[in-house]
Amino acid sequence: MLKNRKLSRAISDLGWRTFRTFLEGKAEKYGRDFRIISRWEPTSQKCSCCGFKGGKLDLSVREWECLNCGSKHDRDENAARNILVAGGQSETKNGRGGKHKTTVKVAEVSETSTHRGAMAR
């Protein structure tokens, strides 16, 4: 049936829609997030570090260097990071590359040196 020019696209699209419906059901059953991004999102063309869009690349190009920030990317790993970000998640657990910890520094409450000097006089 896929050889029929009039029906092939509809049958193919229906197959992907059915697959997507099954995935949505499984995600709901097991309590997972299921997010959909645009099929036209340039995930392998955009730098995951700075967001610079380098342009269309041939499929034979597996590694490339960003012209804006100079970072080197593997095409598939870069696309995976961009898909996570496009889906609304940070690319890592803490959103900063996994090595940095986010901490809040609280100022100590103590007398200042000018206040001590005023009391000594």
C-alpha positions, 0 to 999 in steps of 0.5 A: 500500500505504501507504493500507492502515491495517493495513499502512501503519505497518509498511511505513513503519517497514520503509523507515526501517529499511532506510535506517538499515541502508544508512547503517550499512553505508556508515559502516562501509565508509568508517570513519565513526561512526554513532550513534543518538539517541532519537527523543524527545530534545527537541533543538530545545527544549533550550538548547545553552548551559545545557541548560535545557528551555524547553518545546514550541514551535510549528514557526512559531517559528524563533528563541527566547531561553532563559529561563535564560541569555538566549542567543538561538537559531535553532531548527535550529542549536540542534537540530544542536548538541544532536544532536551532544551527544546522540550523544556528541560535543562540540559543537565541536572543543575543546568550548568554542566554538572560540575558547578554547585549552586549555593547561596551565600548568606552574610554573617550578622555581626558588628561592622568595624565602624560600629566597633570604633564608634563604641570604643570612643 
